[in-house]
């Protein structure tokens, strides 16, 4: 099968949503004059080691925001954000925070998620996340299409939950790295293997 995206695929569901998978989930927390916000994004990844840098992309917009979503609007205002990494046991909380709450709603409170303060930036973080990456925004890039934004940031502080450090390594294999597969499908990645580079 071959198709051009602009012509459609003819399938009942968009295959592009599942082709690039699994995708790690960046659970993005922000703070602005409207208050604190928390939302998951599956277009998320690390982009560099030194200094450590990350990206996430926001697609779509909310009617109570001017052409974007709460996370992008708040980062544009504050210039900081935190990426919270959830393990497989936090999947229900991650999913609950994806609801389209009105701007200014604190998803931490609305979804019963424990909040803590970041150390290097003025931003909340998920207290029980497996890891938290405190970030200073470096760029927000408008992508092709309506309301598609790429947010880039440099990591200024890292929190690791103590039970996720095993033999000197960050390891979520017991509870699983939460990831998006596409459609309504998710996974908690637990099976891993090592390979030496040639």
C-alpha positions as CSV (number, residue, x, y, z in Angstrom):
1,X,0.0,0.0,0.0
2,X,1.2,3.5,-0.8
3,X,-0.6,6.8,-0.2
4,X,0.1,10.5,-0.2
5,X,-1.1,12.0,3.1
6,X,-2.9,14.9,1.3
7,X,-5.0,12.3,-0.7
8,X,-6.0,10.2,2.3
9,X,-5.3,6.6,3.2
10,X,-8.7,5.0,2.8
11,X,-8.4,3.1,6.1
12,X,-10.8,3.5,9.0
13,X,-8.0,4.9,11.2
14,X,-5.0,7.1,10.3
15,X,-1.9,4.7,10.1
16,X,0.6,7.5,10.7
17,X,-0.6,7.6,14.4
18,X,0.8,4.2,14.9
19,X,3.8,4.0,12.5
20,X,6.3,5.9,14.8
21,X,5.9,3.9,17.9
22,X,6.4,3.4,20.7
23,X,6.7,7.1,21.6
24,X,7.8,8.2,25.0
25,X,5.3,10.4,26.8
26,X,6.4,13.8,28.1
27,X,4.0,14.8,30.9
28,X,4.5,18.5,30.7
29,X,3.9,20.8,33.7
30,X,3.8,24.6,33.5
31,X,3.0,27.7,35.5
32,X,1.7,31.0,34.4
33,X,-0.4,33.9,35.7
34,X,-3.5,31.6,35.2
35,X,-2.0,29.0,37.5
36,X,-0.5,25.5,37.2
37,X,-1.1,23.1,34.3
38,X,-0.3,19.5,33.5
39,X,-0.8,17.6,30.3
40,X,0.7,14.6,28.4
41,X,2.3,14.8,25.0
42,X,3.4,11.7,23.0
43,X,5.4,13.7,20.4
44,X,8.3,14.0,22.9
45,X,11.9,13.0,23.0
46,X,15.5,13.9,24.0
47,X,17.5,15.8,21.4
48,X,21.1,16.2,22.8
49,X,23.3,15.0,25.7
50,X,25.5,18.0,26.4
51,X,23.8,20.1,27.5
52,X,20.9,17.8,27.9
53,X,18.0,19.0,25.7
54,X,14.4,17.9,25.0
55,X,11.5,18.6,22.7
56,X,7.8,18.1,22.6
57,X,5.2,19.0,20.0
58,X,1.7,20.3,20.6
59,X,-0.9,19.7,17.9
60,X,-4.4,21.3,17.9
61,X,-5.8,24.2,19.8
62,X,-8.3,25.0,22.5
63,X,-11.2,27.4,22.1
64,X,-10.2,29.3,25.2
65,X,-6.6,29.8,24.0
66,X,-5.4,31.9,21.1
67,X,-4.3,29.3,18.5
68,X,-2.6,26.8,20.8
69,X,-3.0,24.7,24.0
70,X,-2.5,25.6,27.6
71,X,1.1,24.2,27.8
72,X,2.4,26.1,24.8
73,X,0.7,29.4,25.9
74,X,2.1,29.1,29.4
75,X,5.6,28.2,28.3
76,X,5.5,31.3,25.9
77,X,4.7,33.3,29.0
78,X,7.0,31.8,31.6
79,X,9.8,30.4,29.3
80,X,10.1,27.3,31.6
81,X,8.5,23.9,31.8
82,X,9.1,20.5,33.5
83,X,8.9,17.1,31.7
84,X,7.6,14.5,34.1
85,X,8.3,10.8,33.2
86,X,5.6,8.5,34.3
87,X,6.0,4.8,34.9
88,X,3.3,2.2,33.9
89,X,1.6,2.4,37.2
90,X,0.8,6.1,36.7
91,X,-1.1,5.6,33.4
92,X,-4.5,6.4,34.8
93,X,-3.2,9.7,36.2
94,X,-1.5,10.6,32.9
95,X,-4.7,9.8,31.0
96,X,-6.9,11.8,33.4
97,X,-4.7,14.9,32.9
98,X,-5.3,14.7,29.1
99,X,-8.9,15.9,29.5
100,X,-9.7,19.3,27.9
101,X,-10.0,21.3,31.1
102,X,-10.7,25.0,30.9
103,X,-7.7,27.3,30.8
104,X,-6.7,28.1,34.4
105,X,-7.7,24.6,35.7
106,X,-5.0,23.0,37.9
107,X,-4.9,19.4,36.6
108,X,-2.8,18.4,39.7
109,X,-5.8,19.3,41.9
110,X,-8.5,18.1,39.4
111,X,-6.9,14.7,38.9
112,X,-5.5,14.1,42.5
113,X,-1.9,14.3,41.4
114,X,0.7,15.2,44.1
115,X,2.6,18.3,43.2
116,X,6.1,19.5,44.3
117,X,8.2,22.5,43.4
118,X,11.1,22.4,40.9
119,X,14.6,23.5,42.1
120,X,16.0,25.5,39.2
121,X,12.9,27.0,37.7
122,X,9.5,28.4,39.0
123,X,7.4,25.5,37.9
124,X,5.5,22.6,39.5
125,X,6.5,19.0,39.0
126,X,4.8,15.6,39.6
127,X,6.1,14.6,43.0
128,X,5.9,10.8,42.4
129,X,7.1,10.8,38.8
130,X,9.9,8.4,38.0
131,X,12.0,11.4,36.8
132,X,11.5,15.1,36.3
133,X,13.4,17.2,33.8
134,X,13.4,20.9,34.7
135,X,13.7,22.9,31.5
136,X,14.3,26.4,30.2
137,X,12.6,27.0,26.9
138,X,15.0,27.8,24.1
139,X,12.6,28.1,21.2
140,X,9.0,27.6,20.2
141,X,8.7,26.8,16.5
142,X,5.5,27.0,14.5
143,X,5.3,24.0,12.3
144,X,3.4,23.4,9.0
145,X,-0.4,23.1,9.5
146,X,-2.7,24.8,11.9
147,X,-1.8,25.0,15.5
148,X,1.3,22.7,15.3
149,X,4.1,23.9,17.6
150,X,7.5,22.4,18.5
151,X,8.9,23.4,21.9
152,X,12.6,23.0,22.6
153,X,14.3,23.3,26.0
154,X,17.5,22.8,27.8
155,X,17.5,20.7,31.0
156,X,18.6,22.7,34.1
157,X,17.8,20.1,36.8
158,X,16.9,16.4,37.0
159,X,15.1,14.5,39.8
160,X,15.2,10.7,39.9
161,X,12.9,8.7,42.1
162,X,15.1,6.6,44.4
163,X,13.4,3.3,43.6
164,X,14.1,3.9,39.9
165,X,17.9,3.7,40.4
166,X,19.2,0.1,40.1
167,X,22.8,-0.8,40.0
168,X,23.7,2.8,39.3
169,X,21.3,3.0,36.3
170,X,17.9,4.7,35.8
171,X,15.7,1.6,35.3
172,X,11.9,1.4,34.9
173,X,11.8,-2.2,33.7
174,X,9.9,-3.3,36.9
175,X,7.1,-0.9,36.4
176,X,7.6,-0.1,32.7
177,X,8.3,3.0,30.7
178,X,4.9,4.4,29.7
179,X,4.7,4.9,25.9
180,X,2.1,5.6,23.2
181,X,1.6,3.2,20.3
182,X,-1.0,5.0,18.4
183,X,-4.8,5.0,18.2
184,X,-5.9,4.3,21.8
185,X,-3.0,1.9,22.3
186,X,-0.3,2.3,25.0
187,X,2.4,0.1,26.5
188,X,4.5,-0.1,29.6
189,X,7.8,-1.2,28.2
190,X,9.4,-3.8,30.5
191,X,11.3,-6.1,28.2
192,X,14.8,-4.8,27.4
193,X,18.1,-6.2,26.0
194,X,21.6,-4.9,25.5
195,X,23.7,-4.7,22.3
196,X,27.2,-3.4,21.9
197,X,27.7,-0.9,19.0
198,X,30.2,-2.2,16.4
